[in-house]
Amino acid sequence: MIDVTCDENDVIQQVFFLGGCNGNLQGISQLVRGQRIDDVIHHLDGIRCGAKNTSCPDQLCRALELLKQAPVTD
């Protein structure tokens, strides 16, 4: 599970991962904070973990794409 919060300008405010490699995911969370969603997707999309077709960074991109499509609520 990935919990992502961004502002009205699509700038990532915080990211929390449940599962995965805790240290690496804490690092990713810190690195993407303050970055624009499209920039993060550009850099992390398609990264694989070993023989797997995806990775935690790639799954973050999937979550960010869904977030971009979500309706804005007040």
PDB file of N, CA, C and O in Angstrom, chain B, residues numbered from 101:
ATOM      1  N   MET B 101       0.842  -1.169   0.000  1.00  0.00           N
ATOM      2  CA  MET B 101       0.000   0.000   0.000  1.00  0.00           C
ATOM      3  C   MET B 101       0.892   1.238   0.000  1.00  0.00           C
ATOM      4  O   MET B 101       1.938   1.275   0.648  1.00  0.00           O
ATOM      5  N   ILE B 102       0.452   2.243  -0.740  1.00  0.00           N
ATOM      6  CA  ILE B 102       1.177   3.505  -0.822  1.00  0.00           C
ATOM      7  C   ILE B 102       0.188   4.627  -0.546  1.00  0.00           C
ATOM      8  O   ILE B 102      -0.869   4.702  -1.174  1.00  0.00           O
ATOM      9  N   ASP B 103       0.533   5.493   0.390  1.00  0.00           N
ATOM     10  CA  ASP B 103      -0.295   6.656   0.727  1.00  0.00           C
ATOM     11  C   ASP B 103       0.475   7.899   0.301  1.00  0.00           C
ATOM     12  O   ASP B 103       1.545   8.193   0.834  1.00  0.00           O
ATOM     13  N   VAL B 104      -0.082   8.627  -0.668  1.00  0.00           N
ATOM     14  CA  VAL B 104       0.586   9.804  -1.233  1.00  0.00           C
ATOM     15  C   VAL B 104      -0.299  11.026  -1.040  1.00  0.00           C
ATOM     16  O   VAL B 104      -1.508  10.974  -1.268  1.00  0.00           O
ATOM     17  N   THR B 105       0.309  12.115  -0.624  1.00  0.00           N
ATOM     18  CA  THR B 105      -0.388  13.383  -0.509  1.00  0.00           C
ATOM     19  C   THR B 105       0.327  14.408  -1.387  1.00  0.00           C
ATOM     20  O   THR B 105       1.551  14.535  -1.348  1.00  0.00           O
ATOM     21  N   CYS B 106      -0.468  15.142  -2.184  1.00  0.00           N
ATOM     22  CA  CYS B 106       0.123  16.215  -2.979  1.00  0.00           C
ATOM     23  C   CYS B 106      -0.732  17.468  -2.840  1.00  0.00           C
ATOM     24  O   CYS B 106      -1.866  17.413  -2.365  1.00  0.00           O
ATOM     25  N   ASP B 107      -0.173  18.594  -3.260  1.00  0.00           N
ATOM     26  CA  ASP B 107      -0.920  19.845  -3.176  1.00  0.00           C
ATOM     27  C   ASP B 107      -1.640  20.107  -4.497  1.00  0.00           C
ATOM     28  O   ASP B 107      -1.600  19.280  -5.408  1.00  0.00           O
ATOM     29  N   GLU B 108      -2.295  21.256  -4.595  1.00  0.00           N
ATOM     30  CA  GLU B 108      -3.087  21.605  -5.777  1.00  0.00           C
ATOM     31  C   GLU B 108      -2.232  21.821  -7.022  1.00  0.00           C
ATOM     32  O   GLU B 108      -2.765  21.882  -8.130  1.00  0.00           O
ATOM     33  N   ASN B 109      -0.920  21.938  -6.857  1.00  0.00           N
ATOM     34  CA  ASN B 109      -0.002  22.106  -7.989  1.00  0.00           C
ATOM     35  C   ASN B 109       0.696  20.813  -8.375  1.00  0.00           C
ATOM     36  O   ASN B 109       1.687  20.834  -9.104  1.00  0.00           O
ATOM     37  N   ASP B 110       0.183  19.682  -7.888  1.00  0.00           N
ATOM     38  CA  ASP B 110       0.768  18.356  -8.156  1.00  0.00           C
ATOM     39  C   ASP B 110       2.182  18.214  -7.614  1.00  0.00           C
ATOM     40  O   ASP B 110       3.011  17.515  -8.196  1.00  0.00           O
ATOM     41  N   VAL B 111       2.453  18.881  -6.497  1.00  0.00           N
ATOM     42  CA  VAL B 111       3.733  18.730  -5.811  1.00  0.00           C
ATOM     43  C   VAL B 111       3.520  17.771  -4.648  1.00  0.00           C
ATOM     44  O   VAL B 111       2.615  17.959  -3.835  1.00  0.00           O
ATOM     45  N   ILE B 112       4.356  16.743  -4.575  1.00  0.00           N
ATOM     46  CA  ILE B 112       4.221  15.704  -3.556  1.00  0.00           C
ATOM     47  C   ILE B 112       4.598  16.272  -2.195  1.00  0.00           C
ATOM     48  O   ILE B 112       5.671  16.851  -2.030  1.00  0.00           O
ATOM     49  N   GLN B 113       3.713  16.103  -1.230  1.00  0.00           N
ATOM     50  CA  GLN B 113       3.931  16.580   0.125  1.00  0.00           C
ATOM     51  C   GLN B 113       4.497  15.480   1.021  1.00  0.00           C
ATOM     52  O   GLN B 113       5.399  15.730   1.821  1.00  0.00           O
ATOM     53  N   GLN B 114       3.963  14.249   0.886  1.00  0.00           N
ATOM     54  CA  GLN B 114       4.490  13.131   1.665  1.00  0.00           C
ATOM     55  C   GLN B 114       4.080  11.811   1.033  1.00  0.00           C
ATOM     56  O   GLN B 114       3.077  11.725   0.325  1.00  0.00           O
ATOM     57  N   VAL B 115       4.882  10.782   1.303  1.00  0.00           N
ATOM     58  CA  VAL B 115       4.630   9.433   0.806  1.00  0.00           C
ATOM     59  C   VAL B 115       4.909   8.457   1.932  1.00  0.00           C
ATOM     60  O   VAL B 115       5.943   8.538   2.595  1.00  0.00           O
ATOM     61  N   PHE B 116       3.978   7.531   2.144  1.00  0.00           N
ATOM     62  CA  PHE B 116       4.161   6.444   3.104  1.00  0.00           C
ATOM     63  C   PHE B 116       3.939   5.123   2.396  1.00  0.00           C
ATOM     64  O   PHE B 116       2.957   4.964   1.671  1.00  0.00           O
ATOM     65  N   PHE B 117       4.847   4.169   2.599  1.00  0.00           N
ATOM     66  CA  PHE B 117       4.726   2.827   2.048  1.00  0.00           C
ATOM     67  C   PHE B 117       4.427   1.854   3.174  1.00  0.00           C
ATOM     68  O   PHE B 117       4.932   2.012   4.286  1.00  0.00           O
ATOM     69  N   LEU B 118       3.611   0.856   2.894  1.00  0.00           N
ATOM     70  CA  LEU B 118       3.379  -0.245   3.814  1.00  0.00           C
ATOM     71  C   LEU B 118       3.921  -1.494   3.135  1.00  0.00           C
ATOM     72  O   LEU B 118       3.414  -1.907   2.092  1.00  0.00           O
ATOM     73  N   GLY B 119       4.950  -2.097   3.724  1.00  0.00           N
ATOM     74  CA  GLY B 119       5.614  -3.240   3.107  1.00  0.00           C
ATOM     75  C   GLY B 119       6.839  -2.777   2.343  1.00  0.00           C
ATOM     76  O   GLY B 119       7.163  -1.589   2.326  1.00  0.00           O
ATOM     77  N   GLY B 120       7.512  -3.714   1.716  1.00  0.00           N
ATOM     78  CA  GLY B 120       8.715  -3.384   0.960  1.00  0.00           C
ATOM     79  C   GLY B 120       9.923  -3.227   1.867  1.00  0.00           C
ATOM     80  O   GLY B 120       9.856  -3.520   3.061  1.00  0.00           O
ATOM     81  N   CYS B 121      11.018  -2.767   1.302  1.00  0.00           N
ATOM     82  CA  CYS B 121      12.255  -2.568   2.050  1.00  0.00           C
ATOM     83  C   CYS B 121      12.195  -1.224   2.768  1.00  0.00           C
ATOM     84  O   CYS B 121      12.294  -0.176   2.130  1.00  0.00           O
ATOM     85  N   ASN B 122      12.037  -1.246   4.057  1.00  0.00           N
ATOM     86  CA  ASN B 122      11.784  -0.043   4.841  1.00  0.00           C
ATOM     87  C   ASN B 122      12.812   1.063   4.599  1.00  0.00           C
ATOM     88  O   ASN B 122      12.433   2.211   4.366  1.00  0.00           O
ATOM     89  N   GLY B 123      14.085   0.742   4.648  1.00  0.00           N
ATOM     90  CA  GLY B 123      15.113   1.776   4.478  1.00  0.00           C
ATOM     91  C   GLY B 123      15.069   2.412   3.108  1.00  0.00           C
ATOM     92  O   GLY B 123      15.097   3.638   2.992  1.00  0.00           O
ATOM     93  N   ASN B 124      15.002   1.602   2.069  1.00  0.00           N
ATOM     94  CA  ASN B 124      14.948   2.147   0.707  1.00  0.00           C
ATOM     95  C   ASN B 124      13.696   2.986   0.495  1.00  0.00           C
ATOM     96  O   ASN B 124      13.745   4.034  -0.150  1.00  0.00           O
ATOM     97  N   LEU B 125      12.582   2.526   1.037  1.00  0.00           N
ATOM     98  CA  LEU B 125      11.334   3.249   0.829  1.00  0.00           C
ATOM     99  C   LEU B 125      11.297   4.554   1.619  1.00  0.00           C
ATOM    100  O   LEU B 125      10.688   5.528   1.175  1.00  0.00           O
ATOM    101  N   GLN B 126      11.937   4.581   2.774  1.00  0.00           N
ATOM    102  CA  GLN B 126      12.059   5.854   3.488  1.00  0.00           C
ATOM    103  C   GLN B 126      12.888   6.832   2.666  1.00  0.00           C
ATOM    104  O   GLN B 126      12.578   8.022   2.603  1.00  0.00           O
ATOM    105  N   GLY B 127      13.937   6.326   2.042  1.00  0.00           N
ATOM    106  CA  GLY B 127      14.782   7.167   1.195  1.00  0.00           C
ATOM    107  C   GLY B 127      14.020   7.701  -0.004  1.00  0.00           C
ATOM    108  O   GLY B 127      14.102   8.890  -0.314  1.00  0.00           O
ATOM    109  N   ILE B 128      13.280   6.837  -0.680  1.00  0.00           N
ATOM    110  CA  ILE B 128      12.478   7.272  -1.828  1.00  0.00           C
ATOM    111  C   ILE B 128      11.476   8.335  -1.384  1.00  0.00           C
ATOM    112  O   ILE B 128      11.298   9.351  -2.056  1.00  0.00           O
ATOM    113  N   SER B 129      10.825   8.091  -0.247  1.00  0.00           N
ATOM    114  CA  SER B 129       9.839   9.047   0.265  1.00  0.00           C
ATOM    115  C   SER B 129      10.458  10.421   0.475  1.00  0.00           C
ATOM    116  O   SER B 129       9.849  11.434   0.130  1.00  0.00           O
ATOM    117  N   GLN B 130      11.650  10.465   1.031  1.00  0.00           N
ATOM    118  CA  GLN B 130      12.330  11.741   1.264  1.00  0.00           C
ATOM    119  C   GLN B 130      12.748  12.402  -0.047  1.00  0.00           C
ATOM    120  O   GLN B 130      12.657  13.622  -0.185  1.00  0.00           O
ATOM    121  N   LEU B 131      13.202  11.609  -0.997  1.00  0.00           N
ATOM    122  CA  LEU B 131      13.681  12.165  -2.262  1.00  0.00           C
ATOM    123  C   LEU B 131      12.566  12.741  -3.121  1.00  0.00           C
ATOM    124  O   LEU B 131      12.782  13.718  -3.839  1.00  0.00           O
ATOM    125  N   VAL B 132      11.369  12.148  -3.059  1.00  0.00           N
ATOM    126  CA  VAL B 132      10.289  12.638  -3.917  1.00  0.00           C
ATOM    127  C   VAL B 132       9.497  13.772  -3.270  1.00  0.00           C
ATOM    128  O   VAL B 132       8.748  14.465  -3.959  1.00  0.00           O
ATOM    129  N   ARG B 133       9.646  13.975  -1.964  1.00  0.00           N
ATOM    130  CA  ARG B 133       8.933  15.073  -1.296  1.00  0.00           C
ATOM    131  C   ARG B 133       9.375  16.399  -1.904  1.00  0.00           C
ATOM    132  O   ARG B 133      10.568  16.677  -2.028  1.00  0.00           O
ATOM    133  N   GLY B 134       8.387  17.214  -2.280  1.00  0.00           N
ATOM    134  CA  GLY B 134       8.669  18.509  -2.891  1.00  0.00           C
ATOM    135  C   GLY B 134       8.830  18.455  -4.403  1.00  0.00           C
ATOM    136  O   GLY B 134       9.007  19.491  -5.045  1.00  0.00           O
ATOM    137  N   GLN B 135       8.768  17.252  -4.982  1.00  0.00           N
ATOM    138  CA  GLN B 135       8.904  17.091  -6.428  1.00  0.00           C
ATOM    139  C   GLN B 135       7.533  17.076  -7.091  1.00  0.00           C
ATOM    140  O   GLN B 135       6.538  16.699  -6.471  1.00  0.00           O
ATOM    141  N   ARG B 136       7.487  17.483  -8.340  1.00  0.00           N
ATOM    142  CA  ARG B 136       6.234  17.416  -9.098  1.00  0.00           C
ATOM    143  C   ARG B 136       5.956  15.979  -9.509  1.00  0.00           C
ATOM    144  O   ARG B 136       6.876  15.221  -9.816  1.00  0.00           O
ATOM    145  N   ILE B 137       4.686  15.613  -9.512  1.00  0.00           N
ATOM    146  CA  ILE B 137       4.277  14.251  -9.849  1.00  0.00           C
ATOM    147  C   ILE B 137       4.866  13.814 -11.188  1.00  0.00           C
ATOM    148  O   ILE B 137       5.439  12.729 -11.279  1.00  0.00           O
ATOM    149  N   ASP B 138       4.737  14.632 -12.222  1.00  0.00           N
ATOM    150  CA  ASP B 138       5.223  14.245 -13.552  1.00  0.00           C
ATOM    151  C   ASP B 138       6.728  14.020 -13.579  1.00  0.00           C
ATOM    152  O   ASP B 138       7.208  13.152 -14.308  1.00  0.00           O
ATOM    153  N   ASP B 139       7.478  14.785 -12.796  1.00  0.00           N
ATOM    154  CA  ASP B 139       8.933  14.601 -12.739  1.00  0.00           C
ATOM    155  C   ASP B 139       9.291  13.259 -12.102  1.00  0.00           C
ATOM    156  O   ASP B 139      10.188  12.560 -12.571  1.00  0.00           O
ATOM    157  N   VAL B 140       8.582  12.909 -11.030  1.00  0.00           N
ATOM    158  CA  VAL B 140       8.845  11.630 -10.363  1.00  0.00           C
ATOM    159  C   VAL B 140       8.507  10.475 -11.297  1.00  0.00           C
ATOM    160  O   VAL B 140       9.271   9.517 -11.406  1.00  0.00           O
ATOM    161  N   ILE B 141       7.365  10.564 -11.969  1.00  0.00           N
ATOM    162  CA  ILE B 141       6.982   9.512 -12.917  1.00  0.00           C
ATOM    163  C   ILE B 141       8.032   9.387 -14.006  1.00  0.00           C
ATOM    164  O   ILE B 141       8.413   8.277 -14.379  1.00  0.00           O
ATOM    165  N   HIS B 142       8.500  10.507 -14.516  1.00  0.00           N
ATOM    166  CA  HIS B 142       9.522  10.493 -15.576  1.00  0.00           C
ATOM    167  C   HIS B 142      10.785   9.743 -15.136  1.00  0.00           C
ATOM    168  O   HIS B 142      11.372   9.004 -15.926  1.00  0.00           O
ATOM    169  N   HIS B 143      11.197   9.928 -13.897  1.00  0.00           N
ATOM    170  CA  HIS B 143      12.448   9.334 -13.413  1.00  0.00           C
ATOM    171  C   HIS B 143      12.302   7.887 -12.936  1.00  0.00           C
ATOM    172  O   HIS B 143      13.250   7.111 -13.050  1.00  0.00           O
ATOM    173  N   LEU B 144      11.148   7.513 -12.409  1.00  0.00           N
ATOM    174  CA  LEU B 144      11.023   6.208 -11.751  1.00  0.00           C
ATOM    175  C   LEU B 144      10.197   5.179 -12.514  1.00  0.00           C
ATOM    176  O   LEU B 144      10.246   3.992 -12.192  1.00  0.00           O
ATOM    177  N   ASP B 145       9.446   5.608 -13.509  1.00  0.00           N
ATOM    178  CA  ASP B 145       8.567   4.700 -14.243  1.00  0.00           C
ATOM    179  C   ASP B 145       9.350   3.590 -14.932  1.00  0.00           C
ATOM    180  O   ASP B 145      10.342   3.840 -15.617  1.00  0.00           O
ATOM    181  N   GLY B 146       8.887   2.369 -14.739  1.00  0.00           N
ATOM    182  CA  GLY B 146       9.478   1.232 -15.435  1.00  0.00           C
ATOM    183  C   GLY B 146      10.643   0.561 -14.721  1.00  0.00           C
ATOM    184  O   GLY B 146      11.167  -0.434 -15.221  1.00  0.00           O
ATOM    185  N   ILE B 147      11.062   1.067 -13.579  1.00  0.00           N
ATOM    186  CA  ILE B 147      12.152   0.430 -12.834  1.00  0.00           C
ATOM    187  C   ILE B 147      11.689  -0.950 -12.382  1.00  0.00           C
ATOM    188  O   ILE B 147      10.572  -1.112 -11.889  1.00  0.00           O
ATOM    189  N   ARG B 148      12.543  -1.922 -12.553  1.00  0.00           N
ATOM    190  CA  ARG B 148      12.222  -3.298 -12.154  1.00  0.00           C
ATOM    191  C   ARG B 148      13.041  -3.697 -10.932  1.00  0.00           C
ATOM    192  O   ARG B 148      14.100  -3.132 -10.656  1.00  0.00           O
ATOM    193  N   CYS B 149      12.527  -4.675 -10.216  1.00  0.00           N
ATOM    194  CA  CYS B 149      13.223  -5.234  -9.051  1.00  0.00           C
ATOM    195  C   CYS B 149      13.600  -6.673  -9.398  1.00  0.00           C
ATOM    196  O   CYS B 149      12.760  -7.572  -9.369  1.00  0.00           O
ATOM    197  N   GLY B 150      14.868  -6.872  -9.723  1.00  0.00           N
ATOM    198  CA  GLY B 150      15.315  -8.214 -10.110  1.00  0.00           C
ATOM    199  C   GLY B 150      14.561  -8.706 -11.335  1.00  0.00           C
ATOM    200  O   GLY B 150      14.475  -8.000 -12.340  1.00  0.00           O
ATOM    201  N   ALA B 151      14.016  -9.912 -11.256  1.00  0.00           N
ATOM    202  CA  ALA B 151      13.282 -10.511 -12.374  1.00  0.00           C
ATOM    203  C   ALA B 151      11.816 -10.089 -12.399  1.00  0.00           C
ATOM    204  O   ALA B 151      11.082 -10.468 -13.312  1.00  0.00           O
ATOM    205  N   LYS B 152      11.383  -9.317 -11.418  1.00  0.00           N
ATOM    206  CA  LYS B 152       9.983  -8.880 -11.365  1.00  0.00           C
ATOM    207  C   LYS B 152       9.727  -7.833 -12.449  1.00  0.00           C
ATOM    208  O   LYS B 152      10.644  -7.142 -12.893  1.00  0.00           O
ATOM    209  N   ASN B 153       8.467  -7.729 -12.863  1.00  0.00           N
ATOM    210  CA  ASN B 153       8.094  -6.748 -13.884  1.00  0.00           C
ATOM    211  C   ASN B 153       7.890  -5.353 -13.327  1.00  0.00           C
ATOM    212  O   ASN B 153       7.628  -4.420 -14.087  1.00  0.00           O
ATOM    213  N   THR B 154       8.003  -5.191 -12.024  1.00  0.00           N
ATOM    214  CA  THR B 154       7.752  -3.914 -11.375  1.00  0.00           C
ATOM    215  C   THR B 154       8.674  -3.778 -10.166  1.00  0.00           C
ATOM    216  O   THR B 154       9.504  -4.648  -9.904  1.00  0.00           O
ATOM    217  N   SER B 155       8.520  -2.690  -9.445  1.00  0.00           N
ATOM    218  CA  SER B 155       9.318  -2.426  -8.248  1.00  0.00           C
ATOM    219  C   SER B 155       8.537  -1.456  -7.379  1.00  0.00           C
ATOM    220  O   SER B 155       7.479  -0.975  -7.786  1.00  0.00           O
ATOM    221  N   CYS B 156       9.035  -1.168  -6.204  1.00  0.00           N
ATOM    222  CA  CYS B 156       8.389  -0.165  -5.357  1.00  0.00           C
ATOM    223  C   CYS B 156       8.372   1.209  -6.032  1.00  0.00           C
ATOM    224  O   CYS B 156       7.334   1.870  -6.006  1.00  0.00           O
ATOM    225  N   PRO B 157       9.483   1.672  -6.639  1.00  0.00           N
ATOM    226  CA  PRO B 157       9.421   2.959  -7.338  1.00  0.00           C
ATOM    227  C   PRO B 157       8.423   2.948  -8.503  1.00  0.00           C
ATOM    228  O   PRO B 157       7.729   3.938  -8.737  1.00  0.00           O
ATOM    229  N   ASP B 158       8.352   1.838  -9.225  1.00  0.00           N
ATOM    230  CA  ASP B 158       7.399   1.724 -10.326  1.00  0.00           C
ATOM    231  C   ASP B 158       5.971   1.740  -9.801  1.00  0.00           C
ATOM    232  O   ASP B 158       5.097   2.348 -10.418  1.00  0.00           O
ATOM    233  N   GLN B 159       5.719   1.089  -8.685  1.00  0.00           N
ATOM    234  CA  GLN B 159       4.382   1.093  -8.088  1.00  0.00           C
ATOM    235  C   GLN B 159       4.024   2.488  -7.582  1.00  0.00           C
ATOM    236  O   GLN B 159       2.858   2.878  -7.635  1.00  0.00           O
ATOM    237  N   LEU B 160       4.997   3.237  -7.098  1.00  0.00           N
ATOM    238  CA  LEU B 160       4.747   4.620  -6.723  1.00  0.00           C
ATOM    239  C   LEU B 160       4.262   5.404  -7.939  1.00  0.00           C
ATOM    240  O   LEU B 160       3.347   6.220  -7.823  1.00  0.00           O
ATOM    241  N   CYS B 161       4.857   5.168  -9.087  1.00  0.00           N
ATOM    242  CA  CYS B 161       4.413   5.835 -10.319  1.00  0.00           C
ATOM    243  C   CYS B 161       2.968   5.488 -10.628  1.00  0.00           C
ATOM    244  O   CYS B 161       2.196   6.366 -11.012  1.00  0.00           O
ATOM    245  N   ARG B 162       2.584   4.229 -10.471  1.00  0.00           N
ATOM    246  CA  ARG B 162       1.186   3.829 -10.708  1.00  0.00           C
ATOM    247  C   ARG B 162       0.254   4.595  -9.768  1.00  0.00           C
ATOM    248  O   ARG B 162      -0.802   5.076 -10.182  1.00  0.00           O
ATOM    249  N   ALA B 163       0.657   4.701  -8.500  1.00  0.00           N
ATOM    250  CA  ALA B 163      -0.158   5.431  -7.518  1.00  0.00           C
ATOM    251  C   ALA B 163      -0.246   6.915  -7.888  1.00  0.00           C
ATOM    252  O   ALA B 163      -1.308   7.524  -7.754  1.00  0.00           O
ATOM    253  N   LEU B 164       0.846   7.489  -8.345  1.00  0.00           N
ATOM    254  CA  LEU B 164       0.852   8.897  -8.728  1.00  0.00           C
ATOM    255  C   LEU B 164      -0.032   9.143  -9.952  1.00  0.00           C
ATOM    256  O   LEU B 164      -0.707  10.169 -10.036  1.00  0.00           O
ATOM    257  N   GLU B 165      -0.026   8.214 -10.888  1.00  0.00           N
ATOM    258  CA  GLU B 165      -0.892   8.346 -12.059  1.00  0.00           C
ATOM    259  C   GLU B 165      -2.362   8.320 -11.641  1.00  0.00           C
ATOM    260  O   GLU B 165      -3.170   9.088 -12.162  1.00  0.00           O
ATOM    261  N   LEU B 166      -2.707   7.443 -10.706  1.00  0.00           N
ATOM    262  CA  LEU B 166      -4.080   7.398 -10.194  1.00  0.00           C
ATOM    263  C   LEU B 166      -4.429   8.693  -9.467  1.00  0.00           C
ATOM    264  O   LEU B 166      -5.539   9.208  -9.602  1.00  0.00           O
ATOM    265  N   LEU B 167      -3.492   9.207  -8.709  1.00  0.00           N
ATOM    266  CA  LEU B 167      -3.717  10.443  -7.971  1.00  0.00           C
ATOM    267  C   LEU B 167      -3.989  11.606  -8.930  1.00  0.00           C
ATOM    268  O   LEU B 167      -4.849  12.445  -8.661  1.00  0.00           O
ATOM    269  N   LYS B 168      -3.266  11.655 -10.034  1.00  0.00           N
ATOM    270  CA  LYS B 168      -3.471  12.713 -11.015  1.00  0.00           C
ATOM    271  C   LYS B 168      -4.875  12.660 -11.611  1.00  0.00           C
ATOM    272  O   LYS B 168      -5.440  13.694 -11.965  1.00  0.00           O
ATOM    273  N   GLN B 169      -5.438  11.454 -11.723  1.00  0.00           N
ATOM    274  CA  GLN B 169      -6.758  11.269 -12.323  1.00  0.00           C
ATOM    275  C   GLN B 169      -7.892  11.487 -11.328  1.00  0.00           C
ATOM    276  O   GLN B 169      -9.047  11.632 -11.730  1.00  0.00           O
ATOM    277  N   ALA B 170      -7.577  11.511 -10.039  1.00  0.00           N
ATOM    278  CA  ALA B 170      -8.608  11.641  -9.014  1.00  0.00           C
ATOM    279  C   ALA B 170      -9.232  13.039  -9.054  1.00  0.00           C
ATOM    280  O   ALA B 170      -8.547  14.031  -9.300  1.00  0.00           O
ATOM    281  N   PRO B 171     -10.534  13.096  -8.810  1.00  0.00           N
ATOM    282  CA  PRO B 171     -11.171  14.418  -8.776  1.00  0.00           C
ATOM    283  C   PRO B 171     -10.669  15.245  -7.591  1.00  0.00           C
ATOM    284  O   PRO B 171     -10.374  14.700  -6.527  1.00  0.00           O
ATOM    285  N   VAL B 172     -10.577  16.538  -7.779  1.00  0.00           N
ATOM    286  CA  VAL B 172     -10.132  17.445  -6.726  1.00  0.00           C
ATOM    287  C   VAL B 172     -11.298  17.688  -5.766  1.00  0.00           C
ATOM    288  O   VAL B 172     -12.411  17.992  -6.195  1.00  0.00           O
ATOM    289  N   THR B 173     -11.033  17.550  -4.465  1.00  0.00           N
ATOM    290  CA  THR B 173     -12.060  17.812  -3.454  1.00  0.00           C
ATOM    291  C   THR B 173     -11.572  18.902  -2.518  1.00  0.00           C
ATOM    292  O   THR B 173     -10.369  19.059  -2.308  1.00  0.00           O
ATOM    293  N   ASP B 174     -12.489  19.640  -1.969  1.00  0.00           N
ATOM    294  CA  ASP B 174     -12.125  20.704  -1.015  1.00  0.00           C
ATOM    295  C   ASP B 174     -12.179  20.207   0.396  1.00  0.00           C
ATOM    296  O   ASP B 174     -11.904  20.964   1.327  1.00  0.00           O
TER     297      ASP B 174
END
